[in-house]
Amino acid sequence: MKLKHNLIAGAALAFVSAASFAATAPTCPTTIASAADAATFVANCTPEQTLFIGGASTMKGKAASLLNSRIFDTATIAPIKVNDKGSVSGLNGNVIAFYGMSKAALTGGASKRLLVVYNYNNGSAAGVSQLWAKPDAVAVPESDVVTVGAVKNVASACTINATPGAGTTASPYSVDCTSHGVKQADIALSDVNAAELYAVYAAAAKGKVKDLTPTPLLLQSFGVVASPLMYSALQAQNIADGKLAASCAGDLTAACQPSIRSADYASLVSKVGSIKSLAALVPAAGVSNVLTLARRDNLSGSQASSNIFFVNGQCGGNEKQADTKSLDAKLIKAGALMGGLDIISADDAASYPGLNILSAVVSGDVKNAVSSTTDYAIGVLNVGGGGVVTGTGGGNGRFVKIDGISPNFTVAGVADSLTPLRSGDYPFAMTTYALTVTKAMVKDAEKKALTDALIAGFQDSTLAQSGLAYFDGVDATKQALAKRKNGNNCSPLVKM
């Protein structure tokens, strides 16, 4: 594919060492007509602008289409897919990167070589932490991501992927790079607002909530998902309770979708709850196996959402936070009743022999657990993938009702994860945010233009994803009819 303008690198010669000769910078190709050209472009051409996204994986399925429609000038060059084969996050498979040319209007009137990296390792709080912290691969591992282009006249370590692609937006050229380094995040995606997260990288993230500009993006549904054996056990319990007909045993249709009480799940995950085993959760099912609680780690936005919904965490004051200097302690002394409950974690495994408690870094780990055909597993995921969850376990995890309300079926039994959410029927829904550092955006007009364009894409209901309801007012069929006041996830859903 021809580039429409000269891409010759303008880098000056640099000294290899104080006493050595000057080396010639690697040649930046002016045309990209093959996968080999793409690999050379990625390895040799130094970016003129970058955009680094950290945090939740909510948008990973739409990343390419969003970047192509909002950020890249695809008429000049089909953005090249860059596979991070060097950083820890990349080796975990949690980095998406593309290298191409920017829309000229976003970068000062001239199209520029633009590298966009989206790292969703460790989820929401990892992204927000990066806004508050200096890039450091030890203190904040997610700040370490793939790099491209020549550095000190040495090309990046990049080669053609085994599946090279066709060089189109639908099938981009694919290049593997082992070169990586730390980079400051420009924007964080979070399943909840910054102040609603359960934890951050506390030692490194020294910023404050007031330093950030939060933008509500959309309403996202979460749900309780069960492995095949756990799903059957919940059906058996529902049949015994008279909530399902006996004929529902083993039936995967909407009419036989089992339900879990929010009080039971809260009991399972909170330290004050009495339910800490499979037998206690589904006593009528006649099973006593170890139960896998497939929870995320404390940096996860999904975990923060689960805490908020089931135990009033972050909103009602957590027992761990009620020290003499905290706001919660001051409210307690003033007579306020704080309802937040402390949750169990993998650190408590010895106290709960009937549970296998995960601390999953990414949602994929939960998907693997609930797709197991041999384990009884239960956890919380977003409903974006619909009703069926696949992983490496060999089976399919499935969402269940909460207090009789399905996240992925309408009242009429139609498979639909939007209608229960947007109507307000389904209650486990959180406002998802994009966050930027206010002062950084003021100082860098190009960064602000790029992030503004990306945020507008995230909010665009015409690019709707399953399990998401929007606020933009464009596609009436995708709008959230029930919202949380001012995007506050500690506020109830209200028809507005």
N, C-alpha and C positions, 0 to 999 in steps of 0.2 A: 504494500500500500504506500502511495506517495505521500510524503509530508508536503504541506502547502507553503512552508517557509523554511528557511535555513535553520538547522538545528546544530550547526557546528558549535562545539563548546567554546566559550570565551575565556576559559581559565588560563591564567598566565603560567609560565614555566616556574617550577618550584625546585629548590635545592633538596636533594636527597639527604644530604648531611652538610654540616658546616664547611667541610673541606672537599666535597665531591662536586661533580659536574651536574649541570641542570638536565633533568629528564624531560622528554616530550610527553605531554598529556595524551592519553589514549584517544583515538579518533572517535568522535561522535557521529554516527552515520546520518546522512541527509535523507535517506529513503529507508522504508521498512517494507520489504517485499517478501520476506520469508521469516520463519521462526529463528533462523540464524541471525538475521538482521535484528530481530526483536531482542535476542539475548545480548547482542553487542550493544544495542541501545541502552538496555537496562544496566549492563555492566559498566559502560563507559560514560554515559551522559549524566552529568551531575544535575540533580533537581534544582530548579529555580524557585520552587515553592513547594511546601509540604502541608498536608492536613492529616493530623493524627487524632483518631477517635478511639476512646477507651470506654469500657463499661459493659453494659448489658448486651446480650446477644439478640435482643428483640428484632433488630433490623437486618440480621445477617442474611436472611433469605431474599431480601430486596436490595442488598448492598450494591450489586452491579447495576441494576436498573436505575436506582436512585442516583448513583454517581454518573451514569451515562446521560441521564435526563437533566441533571441539575448542575454538575460540576465540570465534566469533561467536554471538550470540543471533539466529538466523535467523527465529525466530517474531516478533520485533519489527520487523525490517527485513531484507530480502534484501540482503546486503552489495553495495555498488556497486563495480564494477570501475573503477579509476582508471588511465588510461593516461599514463605518463610521457613527455611530449612536449618536455621541456625539458633534462633532465640528459644528459650524454654517455652514461651507461649506458642511460638510457631511450631515447635516439635510436638506440642500437645494438640496441634491442629486447630488452634483458636485464634488465628490471625488471617485476615483477608487484606490483600494489598493489590493496588492497581497503579500503573505508571502510564501517563499519557500527557496530553496537552490540555490546559485549562480553557474554559470559556473566557475569551478576551475581556468581557465586561466585568469579570470577577477579579482579574489580576491587572488592574491599572490600564486597561485598554489594549493590552498585548497578550496573546496566548503564550503561556509559559509551560515549561516542563514541570509537571505536577505529580508528586507521589502522594497517594492517599493510603493510609494504613488504618485498619480497624481491628483492634485487639480486644476481644471479649473474654480473655482468660480471667477467671475469678470474678467476673460479673461487675455489677453496678458500683460497689464500693471501691474496687480496684481502679475504675475510671475516675471516680470523684477524688480518690486519694491522689491521683496523678495531677489533678488541677491544683491541689494544695501542697504538693511536694516538688522538690527539685528532682530531675531525672536521676535515678540511681538504681542500677540493676539488682542491688542487694536489698536496699530499703524498700523499694517498690519494684519487684521483678517485672511487672507488666510494662514498665517504661522502656524495657529492652525489646526492640523489634527489628525487623529486616531493614537493611539499608541498601541503596542502589547508587550507581554512579561512581566515578573515580574520586578517590580521596588521596591527596598528595601525589597525584599522577599515577596512582595504582588503581586499576580497575577492580570493581567489586567481584566477588567470587560467585558468578552466575552462569548457569548452563541451561540449555533447552530441556524442558520437561519431557518425560517419556511419552506423554500425550500432548503434542506441541500446539494443537489448536489450528484454526484456519485463518486467523487474523481478522475476524469480524467481531462485532459487539456480541453476537450470539455465541460465537466460538472464538474467544480471544487467544492470541498467542500466549503460551504459558511458559514461564521461565522460573527455574529454581535458584534461589540465592542462599548461601550459607553466611554471607556477611550480615552483621547486625550490630546495633549500638543503641545507646539510650537516647530518648527523644521526649520532649515535653508535650503532654497531651494538649490539644486545642479545644476539645469538646468531650464531654462525658455523657453517655446515655445511662439513665438510671430508672429502674422499675418504680422507684419512689423518689421523693425529693431528698436532697442531701441531708437535711436534719432528721429525716425519717429512717435513715439507714441504721442497721443494728451495730455495725462496727466499720472502722476504716483502718488503714495502716497508721496507727496512732503515733508511733515514734517518728515517722517521716512527714505525715500530713499535718503541717503546722498552720494551715490556713483556717479561715473561719467561714461560716455560712454566709455572712454578709459580703464576703469577697466575690461571691458567685452570682451570676445572673441565671435564674432558672426559667425555663420555658416549658409550660405544660404541652405535651404533644398529643396525647390520646388516652383513651381508657382501655386498659388491658385486663383480660380475665385470667385468673389463676384457678387451679382446681386440684382436688385430691385424686391421685392416680394410683391404681392398684395392679400388681402383677396378676397373671392368670389365676394362680391358686388363691391369691388374696381376694380377687374379684368373686370367685366361686364361694369363698368363705363368707363374704359380705352378703351374697345372695342367700346363702343358707341361713344367716342370721336374720335377714329381712323376711324370709319365709316363716321362720319361727316366730317372729314378731307380728306376723299377719300383715306385713306391708307388701309382700309379693305373693303371688299364687305359687303353689307347689310345682306347677309345670314350668316355672321360670328357671329352675335349676339347670345351669349350662346354657341358657338362652341368652344370646348376645344382642338381642334386639332392644330398641328403645324402651319398650313396655316392661322389660325385665332388668333395666339398669338399676343396680342396687344403690342404696343411699347410706351415708355415714352421718351420724349426728355431729354437729360442730362441737358439742360438749364432749363427745367421746374423743375426737381428734385432739381437742385442747387438753384433755386429761392425759392422752398419750405423750404429748410433747412438752407439757409443763411439769415442773418438779413437784407441784402440789397434787397432781392428778394421781388417782389410784390405778389407772390402766397403764400397765407397763409390760404387757405380754400379749401374745396372740390370743391365748385362752381368755384373757380378761376383755379383749376388744370384741371378740366374736364367740361368746361362751356357748352358744347353741350350735356352732359349727363342728364341735368335737375335735378340734385340732389344737396341738400344744407345741408345735414347732417354734424355733426361734423366729422372731419377727424382725425383718430388716426395716428400720426407719430410715428411708432414703432422703435425708435432709441435706441441704446445701451447707456450705461453710458460712461463717458469720459475715463475710464480705458480700454475700449474695443479696441482690435485690429481691429475688424470689423468696429467700429466707426472711428478709425484712418484711415482705408482704405477708408471709405466713404468720409471722409474729404479730403483726398489726391485727390481722383478721381473727386469729384464733385466741390469742392471749392478751390482746390490748397492749402488746409490746411497743416500745418507743413512744406510745401515746399516753398510756396511763402510768408511766414510771416503772422501770424495771428494778427488782430488788437489788441487783448489783450496783445500780446507779444511785441508790438512796444513801449517799454518804453525807457528811455534815456540810460539804461545800456545794452540793448539787442543787439545782432548781427544784428537783423533786422533794428533797429533804425540807427545803424551805416551805414548799406547799403543804407538806405533811404537817409541819409545825403550825401552819396557819389553819389547820383543820380540814384540808382537802382530803378526799378519799381517793387513793391511788389504786387502780385496778390491774396494772400490768403484772404478769406472772413471769417468773424466771423459767427459762427453758432448759431442757436437757441437751447435752452435746456428747460428742464422741469421748470427751474427757471423763464422762460419767459412766462409761461402759461397765466398770466393775460393780457399780451400784445396781445395775439393771441386767442381770444375767439372761433374762428372756428376750433381750433386744440386741440386735446388731445395728449400731448407730453410725451412719455414714457422716462424713463431713466433706461433701462433694464440691470440687472446685468449679465445675461447670455443669450445666443441665444435662449434658450428655452422660455424665456418670449416674445421674438419677434415672435417665432413660434406660441405661444398661441394667440397673438394678430391677426396675419394674417390668422389664421385658423377660426376666428370668422365668424359665418354665419349672424350676425346681425350688425356688424360694418364695416364701410369703413376704412380699415387700409392699410398702406404701409410702407415698411422699407427695410433695407439691411441685407442680410444674405450671408454666403458662399454657393456655389452651390453644395457642397459635397453630399447633399442628393438627387440630381437630380432635376426634375422640380416641384415636388409636396412637399409641406410642411405641416406636420400634427402637431397638438398641442391639446390643451384642448378645443378649440373653437367649435368643432363639425363639422367643414368643412375642406377644403384643401386650403391653400394658394398656389399661383402659381407664378413662375418667369415670368417676362415680358421682352421684348426686350428693349435694350437701343439704341436709335438712329437707330432703325431698325435691330439691330444685336442681335440674341438670344444667351443666355448663355447655353441653354440645348437642342437645336435642330441644326442639320447641315442645310446647305443651301437647301439640298434635303428634309428636313423635318423629318429626322431620329432622334429619341430621343438619344442624345449623348452630355454629358457635357464636354467631353475631347477634341474632334476635334476642336470646336470653340476656345477653350483656347489654345491648343498647337500650332495651326496654326497661331495664332495672329489675327484671324478674330474678336474675342471678346476682347474688350479693358480693361474691368474692372478686372484686374489680378494683384496680388501682390506677391512679393517674401516673403515667410515665413521663419522664422529664428529659430534656436536653439541658446541660449546664455548661457555662463558659466562665472564664475568669474575666470579670468586668473590666479591670484596668488593662489587661492584655489586649482585649478587643479594641479599646480606645486607642491604644498605641499602634496597632497594625491594621490598617484599613483593608488590606488584601485578605488577611486572615478573617476579619469580620465579614467581609463579603462572601467568602467561601463558606464559613460556618452558617451565616444567615441563609444562604442558598440551600445548604444541606438540611437545616432545621425546617425550612419550608417544605422540603421534600418529605421529611419524616411526618409532617402534619397533613400531607396530601391524601385525601380520602379516595382519589381516583387510582391510587397505588395501593389500595387497601389489602391488608393481610387478614387471614382468619384469626378470630379471637381478639380483634381490635375494633374499637368504636372511636369515631373521630369528632373533633370539635370545629373543623374548618368551615362547615356550612355549605360545602360544595356538592357532594353526592348525598342527597337526602336519605338514601337507603342505608348509609353507613354512619350516620351521626349518632352520638350518644345522647339519648333522651333523658337519662338519669346521670348526674354528675356529682362530684364532691366539691363543695363550696371552695372557690379559689384554688382548686386542685389539691386541697389539704386531705391527705389520705387518712387522717384521724377524724375527719368529718364523715357523717353518714352519706350514703347515696341519696340524692334528692332530685325529683323531677323538676327540670328547669325549662 
